[in-house]
Amino acid sequence: MYVPKDCFDCSDLGYMSTKIRKAYKDGNLPDTWKTRLHDIGFNFKIDMVDCKWHHNFHILRRYKFVEGHVDLPENYTDPDDPKTVECARWLQRQHVLYRKQKLRPLRVKMLRNIGVKLKRPYSPKRENRHVILLDPEKDKEAIQRWKKRQALSEALKANGTSLRKERQKRVDYYRKKRKEDKYLAKKELNSTK
């Protein structure tokens, strides 16, 4: 984990870790310090992307400490605090990454621990279209489609299969046909050369 130099609640630790990394880079860090820090898992070289992520995370922690919540709006503006404005955009990106399942599990856990509500929409909201709740006057087509589907489902069950199996058979058939068509087209192209 990376602690930024200007971390609001542990600035001494941030300052010290920055000095240690600089001393390591310059070659001025004693060997005993290197081994002890290595034993506790201190990262001497840090990725700038991770560094920026943790920097924004600590700004979000500070915002929560001051405001009492982490609900930063996407269009947050504060001319006195540009870091928080950047953090608001960063937080929106974290929501998008979470929805796309591209946010690392450790980062998800860290964000949830400070109170960020990450949600993944599983499907869009739809109005209830159950056949019993449909209006027989307005929704005649929907009721007819449902009746056809039910009749097909019953017929397939009587034959010992299901709609899913029938769909899979059709998909397999068309995949096989497409492969054969590609093979024949390739063969024909090669024979004309």
N, C-alpha and C positions, 0 to 999 in steps of 0.2 A: 504494500500500500504506500502511496505517496502522500506526504503531508506538505502542503504548500508553505512557502516562507511566511506568507501573511495570513496564516490560519487564525481565525478569530479567537478560538478557545484554547489553543496550545501553540502560540506563536514562538515560544522558546524552543519547542521541539522542531517546528518547521525551520527556524533559523539554524539550529544545530545540525539538522540533517542536511541542509543546504551547504553548510560549511564543511561537513564531513565529505560530501560528494566532491566538492571543489578541491579539498586537500587530497582526496584519492586520485582525482584527475591530474593534479599537478605533481603527484608522487611524493607528497609530504606527509602522508598518513603512516603512523608507526605500524609495524607488522603485528604487534599485539592487538591493536585496535582492529585491524583488518580481520584477524581470526575471530575475535569476540563478536564483531558485528556480523561477520559471515555466519557464525553459529546461531545467532538469533534471527537470521533470515533477512538482514538489511540488504536492499538492492542498491548497489553502487552505481549501476548504469540503469537509467530509466527511459522508457519510450516516451517521446513527447506527446503522443496521442493519449497514452494513459495519464501522463502528467496533466494535460488539459482537462481530461475527464474528472480526475480527482480535484482539481482546482475548482471546477464548476460545482462539484458535489459539496465541497466545503463552503462555497458561497451560498448554496441552497440550505446547508445546515445553519449558517449564520442568519439567513432570512427566516428560517423557522424559529430560531432563538428569539429574534426581535419581534416577529409578527405573530408567532404562535401556530402557524400553519404553513403548509408547503404548496398551497394552491396558487401558484404564480400564473396569471393569465398569459395567453400567448402574445397579446399585444401590450404587455407591461411596459410602461415608460416612466423613467425617473431620471431627469437630467443630472441630478446630484450623485447618482450611483449607476454608472454605465455597466459595471460588472454584473449587477443584478439583472439588467436588461438582457445582457448576453446569456445569463443563466436561464432566463425565462425561455429564450429560443432553444437553448441546449436541452431543457426539460421537455419541450415539445418533441424534439428529435428523439429523446429517449422513449417517449410514448410510441412514436412511429416505429422505432427499432423493435420495441417489445411486441407490437402488433404483427410485425413481419417475422417475429421469432429470431431476431438477430442480436438481441441484447444478451450479454453473457450472464449466466446464472448468478455469479457472485455479485454482479452489479444490480441485478434484479433484487437480490436479497438486501443489499445495502440501501437501495432506494425505498424498498418496502419498510425497512427498519426505521427510517425517519418519517414515514407516514405518506409516501407517494402512493397513490392508488393507481396501479397499472391495470388496465383492462384490455382484454382481447375480444373484440366482437366476433361471436361465432356465426351469426347469420343476421341479416337485416330484419328489422321488425316488420311483421306482416299482420294484416288484419285477419281475424279468425274466419276462415273460409270452410269450416266444417259443413258437410252437406245438410245436417239437421238445422243449422242456423241460417242457411241460405233462404232467400225469399223466392218462393216458387214462381212468382210472376216475373221478377227481374232476372233471375239467374237460371233460366231454363237450360242454356248451353252448359253451364258448369255442372248442373245436376245430371244432364245426359252423359257428359264425359265421365262423371263419377260412376254412373250405372254401367256404362260400357266397361270401365276398368274393373268394377266388381265382378261383372259377368266373365270377363277374361280371366281374372284371378281364380274364380271358382272352377272354370273349365281347366285351367292349368293344374290346379290342385287335384282335380279328378284324374288327370293324367300322371300325377306324381311329380310335378315340377313346380316352379314358381316364376314370377315375373323377373326376378333378378337373374335366375338361370337362363331364361329366354333372352334377356338383354345381352348377357355375356356371350351366349351362342352367336347372336347377331354381330356383336363386336368382333369376336374371333373370326367369323366368316368374312367380314369386310376387311379385316387386317390381312387375312390370308389372300384374299382376292387382290388387294392393293399390292402385296409383295409379288404375286404372280404377274400382275400388269407391269410392274417396274422391271421384273426379270425379262419379260417378253419385249418390252421397249428397248431395254439395254441390248438384248440379243439381236433385235432387228437393226439397231444402230450399228452394232459391230459387224453385222453381215453386209451392210451397205458400204462399208469402208474398204 
